Amino acid sequence: MKYPVMLVSLFLLAAVRGAAFAEPDPSSPAGIRAFADWLFQEKEYVRAAGEYYRLYFYAPAKEKDDLLKTIAHCYFLAGAYWDVIEIYKKLFHDHPESPFIEDAYYDCLLYTSDAADEEDSV
């Protein structure tokens, strides 16, 4: 009788440890976030922006403006200034009460200037 109890205990311990160290499902919001963060760390900014945008559709409303700010930052680091402006337009339209609005307006002015300079040099 003692051995079946020990066997069940070991099985439960292994199951709990396996669940604790399991990676999130790649199609879940946590998995998408983990992959996007990894791409960002690897300096794959455009790909990271795409994953953060995918996460945007799963995010609760209170987090969406922060995700748009993160996406814009990814595009900025990639030098895709017009994409930054497009993302900020979405922020202005969809989240006019966001605490990031003031900074986004300033950034749009700055990035428009940078994008225009980039086009002039081509």
C-alpha positions as CSV (number, residue, x, y, z in Angstrom):
1,M,0.0,0.0,0.0
2,K,2.9,2.3,0.7
3,Y,4.4,2.1,-2.9
4,P,1.2,3.2,-4.8
5,V,1.0,6.3,-2.6
6,M,4.7,7.1,-3.3
7,L,4.2,6.4,-7.0
8,V,1.2,8.7,-7.2
9,S,3.1,11.4,-5.2
10,L,6.0,11.2,-7.6
11,F,3.7,11.4,-10.6
12,L,2.0,14.5,-9.2
13,L,5.3,16.1,-8.4
14,A,6.6,15.5,-11.9
15,A,3.3,16.9,-13.4
16,V,3.5,20.0,-11.3
17,R,7.2,20.6,-12.1
18,G,6.5,20.1,-15.8
19,A,3.7,22.6,-15.8
20,A,5.7,25.2,-13.9
21,F,8.5,25.1,-16.5
22,A,6.4,24.7,-19.6
23,E,6.7,27.4,-22.2
24,P,3.5,29.2,-23.1
25,D,1.5,28.1,-26.2
26,P,2.8,30.2,-29.1
27,S,-0.7,31.1,-30.2
28,S,-1.7,32.3,-26.8
29,P,-1.3,36.0,-25.9
30,A,1.5,35.1,-23.4
31,G,3.3,33.1,-26.2
32,I,2.9,36.0,-28.7
33,R,4.2,38.4,-26.1
34,A,7.2,36.2,-25.3
35,F,8.0,35.8,-29.0
36,A,7.6,39.5,-29.7
37,D,9.9,40.4,-26.7
38,W,12.5,37.9,-28.0
39,L,12.4,39.4,-31.5
40,F,12.9,42.9,-29.9
41,Q,15.9,41.7,-27.9
42,E,17.3,40.2,-31.1
43,K,16.9,43.6,-32.8
44,E,14.3,42.3,-35.3
45,Y,12.2,45.4,-34.8
46,V,9.9,45.1,-37.8
47,R,9.1,41.5,-37.0
48,A,8.6,42.4,-33.4
49,A,6.2,45.1,-34.4
50,G,4.2,42.6,-36.4
51,E,3.9,40.3,-33.4
52,Y,3.0,43.1,-31.0
53,Y,0.3,44.2,-33.5
54,R,-1.0,40.6,-33.5
55,L,-1.1,40.8,-29.7
56,Y,-3.0,44.0,-30.0
57,F,-6.1,42.1,-31.1
58,Y,-6.0,39.9,-28.0
59,A,-5.2,42.7,-25.5
60,P,-7.7,44.2,-23.1
61,A,-8.8,47.8,-24.0
62,K,-6.7,49.3,-21.2
63,E,-3.5,47.9,-22.7
64,K,-4.0,48.7,-26.4
65,D,-2.6,52.2,-26.3
66,D,0.6,50.9,-24.6
67,L,0.9,48.2,-27.3
68,L,0.6,50.9,-30.0
69,K,3.3,52.9,-28.4
70,T,5.5,49.8,-28.3
71,I,4.8,49.1,-32.0
72,A,5.7,52.7,-32.9
73,H,8.9,52.4,-30.9
74,C,9.8,49.2,-32.9
75,Y,9.3,51.0,-36.2
76,F,11.3,53.9,-35.0
77,L,14.2,51.7,-34.1
78,A,13.9,50.1,-37.5
79,G,14.0,53.6,-39.2
80,A,10.5,53.1,-40.6
81,Y,9.3,56.6,-39.7
82,W,6.2,56.7,-41.9
83,D,5.1,53.5,-40.1
84,V,5.6,55.2,-36.8
85,I,3.3,58.0,-38.0
86,E,0.6,55.5,-39.2
87,I,0.6,53.7,-35.8
88,Y,0.3,57.1,-34.0
89,K,-2.6,58.0,-36.2
90,K,-4.3,54.9,-35.0
91,L,-3.5,55.9,-31.4
92,F,-4.9,59.3,-31.9
93,H,-8.1,57.9,-33.5
94,D,-8.8,54.9,-31.3
95,H,-7.4,56.1,-28.0
96,P,-7.8,59.9,-27.7
97,E,-7.7,59.8,-23.9
98,S,-4.4,57.9,-23.8
99,P,-1.7,59.3,-21.5
100,F,0.7,58.8,-24.5
101,I,-1.1,61.3,-26.8
102,E,1.1,64.3,-26.0
103,D,4.3,62.5,-26.5
104,A,2.9,60.9,-29.7
105,Y,2.1,64.3,-31.2
106,Y,5.7,65.5,-30.4
107,D,7.1,62.3,-31.9
108,C,5.0,62.6,-35.0
109,L,6.5,66.1,-35.7
110,L,10.0,64.8,-35.1
111,Y,9.5,61.6,-37.2
112,T,7.9,63.5,-40.0
113,S,11.0,65.7,-40.2
114,D,13.3,62.6,-40.1
115,A,11.2,60.8,-42.8
116,A,11.2,63.9,-45.0
117,D,15.0,64.2,-44.6
118,E,15.3,60.5,-45.5
119,E,13.3,61.0,-48.7
120,D,15.3,64.0,-49.7
121,S,18.5,62.0,-49.4
122,V,17.2,59.3,-51.7
